Amino acid sequence: MSPPSFTRRLGGLASAAVAAAGLSVAEPNRADAAPTPSAHDFQFTSIDGEDLPLSQFAGKVVLIVNTASFCGFTPQYGGLQAVWERYRDRGLVVLGVPSNDFGSQEPNTEDRIKQFCSVKFNITFPMTSKVRVVGAAAHPFYAWAQQQVGFVGSPKWNFHKYLVGPDGHLLDWFSSMTGPESGKLVKAIEAALPEMASQ
């Protein structure tokens, strides 16, 4: 690879030669370059049918979890609620995303999902409408997330977790086997939250 100074000199000489020949060189329009998408560019619909743009969580850490009511991991709802209560005042948002993609373990309507979560686990964190999280019909957020982490980091079952930073960038992912109150996940949440202290 050529040293940067050499490259700059060569570029300058080429530009001078073009100018001497009476030609013009169009400068690249950097303003036209598309910004890198972040999680804040995506929108869900809430479980109550209202718009739920992720941009409303800008400046917060968001734990996004695809959920199901009839799964062996369903008791993780309790851990998600506990983590939400523990860290929400420091800027954590837990977002539940019901999905029927795995084992058809979320066949319920949004009304029944909401009732189930309230009665069984006293869930108060926000939840979305039921969506696809894998495959060609996956919600755009999940399609974007898979582009970030690859197939290995994409959901393989219910209660897969994505941790999104205050700036909307994807910080990490955690498989269904990693519980909400596991040391690994709690450590990642706590490491992200101090970033908010200066905001």
C-alpha positions as CSV (number, residue, x, y, z in Angstrom):
1,M,0.0,0.0,0.0
2,S,1.3,3.5,-0.9
3,P,2.1,5.8,2.0
4,P,-0.7,8.4,2.5
5,S,1.7,11.3,1.8
6,F,2.7,9.8,-1.5
7,T,-0.9,9.1,-2.5
8,R,-1.8,12.7,-1.8
9,R,1.1,14.0,-3.9
10,L,0.2,11.7,-6.7
11,G,-3.4,12.8,-6.5
12,G,-2.4,16.5,-6.5
13,L,-0.2,16.0,-9.6
14,A,-3.0,14.3,-11.4
15,S,-5.4,17.1,-10.6
16,A,-2.9,19.7,-11.7
17,A,-2.4,17.9,-15.0
18,V,-6.1,17.7,-15.6
19,A,-6.5,21.4,-14.8
20,A,-3.6,22.3,-17.2
21,A,-5.5,20.5,-19.9
22,G,-8.5,22.6,-19.3
23,L,-10.6,19.8,-17.9
24,S,-12.5,19.7,-14.6
25,V,-12.8,17.0,-12.0
26,A,-16.0,16.5,-10.1
27,E,-15.4,16.3,-6.4
28,P,-17.3,13.5,-4.7
29,N,-20.4,14.7,-3.0
30,R,-19.9,13.3,0.5
31,A,-23.2,14.8,1.6
32,D,-24.9,12.3,-0.7
33,A,-23.4,9.3,1.1
34,A,-26.1,7.4,2.8
35,P,-25.7,7.4,6.6
36,T,-25.2,4.0,8.3
37,P,-28.6,2.9,9.6
38,S,-29.1,2.4,13.3
39,A,-31.8,0.8,15.3
40,H,-33.4,4.2,15.6
41,D,-34.3,4.1,12.0
42,F,-36.8,1.3,12.5
43,Q,-40.4,1.3,13.9
44,F,-42.6,-1.3,15.4
45,T,-46.3,-1.2,16.2
46,S,-47.1,-1.4,19.9
47,I,-49.1,-4.2,21.4
48,D,-51.9,-1.7,21.6
49,G,-51.7,-0.8,17.9
50,E,-49.9,2.5,18.2
51,D,-46.7,3.6,16.4
52,L,-43.6,2.6,18.3
53,P,-40.5,4.2,16.7
54,L,-37.2,3.0,18.2
55,S,-36.0,6.6,17.9
56,Q,-38.1,7.5,20.9
57,F,-35.5,5.5,22.9
58,A,-32.6,7.6,21.7
59,G,-30.2,8.1,24.6
60,K,-31.4,4.9,26.3
61,V,-30.1,1.3,26.3
62,V,-32.7,-1.0,24.8
63,L,-32.9,-4.8,25.4
64,I,-35.0,-6.2,22.6
65,V,-36.3,-9.7,23.1
66,N,-38.5,-11.9,20.9
67,T,-41.0,-13.5,23.2
68,A,-43.6,-16.3,23.3
69,S,-46.3,-17.4,25.7
70,F,-45.9,-21.2,25.5
71,C,-42.2,-21.8,25.5
72,G,-39.8,-23.5,27.9
73,F,-38.1,-20.0,28.2
74,T,-41.4,-18.2,28.9
75,P,-40.5,-17.8,32.6
76,Q,-37.8,-15.4,31.4
77,Y,-40.6,-12.9,31.4
78,G,-40.2,-12.6,35.1
79,G,-36.4,-11.9,34.8
80,L,-37.0,-9.3,32.1
81,Q,-39.5,-7.5,34.3
82,A,-37.0,-7.7,37.2
83,V,-34.2,-6.2,35.1
84,W,-36.6,-3.5,33.8
85,E,-37.5,-2.5,37.3
86,R,-33.9,-2.5,38.4
87,Y,-32.4,-0.4,35.7
88,R,-35.2,1.6,34.0
89,D,-34.5,4.7,36.2
90,R,-30.9,4.6,34.8
91,G,-32.1,4.5,31.3
92,L,-32.8,0.9,30.3
93,V,-35.8,0.0,28.2
94,V,-36.9,-3.7,27.9
95,L,-38.9,-4.2,24.7
96,G,-40.8,-7.5,24.3
97,V,-41.4,-8.6,20.7
98,P,-44.0,-11.4,20.5
99,S,-43.3,-13.9,17.6
100,N,-44.8,-17.2,16.5
101,D,-41.7,-18.1,14.5
102,F,-40.4,-20.9,16.7
103,G,-42.5,-23.9,17.5
104,S,-45.7,-21.9,16.9
105,Q,-45.4,-21.1,20.6
106,E,-47.1,-17.7,20.3
107,P,-50.5,-18.3,18.6
108,N,-52.3,-15.7,20.7
109,T,-53.7,-12.4,19.5
110,E,-52.1,-9.2,20.9
111,D,-55.0,-8.8,23.4
112,R,-54.5,-12.2,24.8
113,I,-50.7,-11.8,24.8
114,K,-51.0,-8.6,26.8
115,Q,-53.5,-10.2,29.2
116,F,-51.2,-13.3,29.7
117,C,-48.2,-11.1,30.4
118,S,-50.0,-9.0,32.8
119,V,-51.7,-11.8,34.8
120,K,-48.8,-14.3,34.8
121,F,-45.8,-12.0,35.1
122,N,-47.1,-8.4,35.9
123,I,-45.3,-7.1,32.8
124,T,-45.1,-3.3,32.6
125,F,-42.3,-2.9,30.1
126,P,-43.4,-2.0,26.5
127,M,-44.2,-4.7,24.0
128,T,-44.8,-4.7,20.3
129,S,-47.4,-6.3,18.1
130,K,-46.7,-9.9,17.0
131,V,-44.1,-10.0,14.2
132,R,-41.8,-12.3,12.2
133,V,-38.2,-12.2,13.4
134,V,-36.5,-14.6,11.0
135,G,-36.8,-15.4,7.3
136,A,-37.7,-13.3,4.2
137,A,-40.7,-11.7,6.0
138,A,-38.7,-10.7,9.1
139,H,-39.4,-7.3,10.6
140,P,-37.0,-4.7,9.1
141,F,-35.3,-4.3,12.5
142,Y,-34.5,-8.0,12.7
143,A,-33.3,-8.1,9.1
144,W,-31.0,-5.2,9.9
145,A,-29.8,-6.8,13.1
146,Q,-28.9,-10.0,11.3
147,Q,-26.8,-8.0,8.8
148,Q,-24.9,-6.6,11.8
149,V,-24.2,-9.9,13.6
150,G,-24.6,-12.5,10.9
151,F,-26.5,-15.8,11.1
152,V,-24.8,-16.9,14.3
153,G,-26.1,-13.9,16.2
154,S,-29.7,-14.1,14.8
155,P,-32.6,-15.6,16.8
156,K,-32.7,-19.4,16.8
157,W,-35.5,-19.6,19.3
158,N,-37.8,-17.5,21.5
159,F,-36.2,-15.1,24.0
160,H,-33.1,-14.2,21.9
161,K,-31.8,-10.8,23.1
162,Y,-30.3,-7.8,21.3
163,L,-28.7,-5.0,23.3
164,V,-28.9,-1.6,21.6
165,G,-26.8,1.3,22.8
166,P,-27.9,4.9,23.4
167,D,-26.8,5.9,19.9
168,G,-28.8,3.1,18.3
169,H,-25.9,0.8,17.5
170,L,-26.1,-2.8,18.2
171,L,-23.8,-3.6,21.2
172,D,-24.3,-7.3,21.6
173,W,-26.6,-10.3,21.3
174,F,-27.5,-13.1,23.7
175,S,-29.0,-16.5,23.0
176,S,-32.2,-17.8,24.5
177,M,-30.1,-19.8,27.0
178,T,-28.8,-16.6,28.5
179,G,-31.3,-15.5,31.1
180,P,-32.2,-11.8,31.7
181,E,-30.6,-11.8,35.1
182,S,-27.5,-13.8,34.1
183,G,-24.1,-12.2,35.1
184,K,-23.1,-12.0,31.4
185,L,-26.1,-9.9,30.4
186,V,-26.3,-7.8,33.5
187,K,-22.6,-6.9,33.1
188,A,-23.3,-5.8,29.5
189,I,-26.2,-3.7,30.5
190,E,-24.3,-2.0,33.3
191,A,-21.3,-1.4,31.0
192,A,-23.7,0.4,28.6
193,L,-25.6,2.5,31.1
194,P,-22.8,4.7,32.3
195,E,-22.6,6.2,28.8
196,M,-25.8,8.0,29.6
197,A,-24.3,9.8,32.6
198,S,-22.9,12.6,30.4
199,Q,-26.0,13.0,28.3
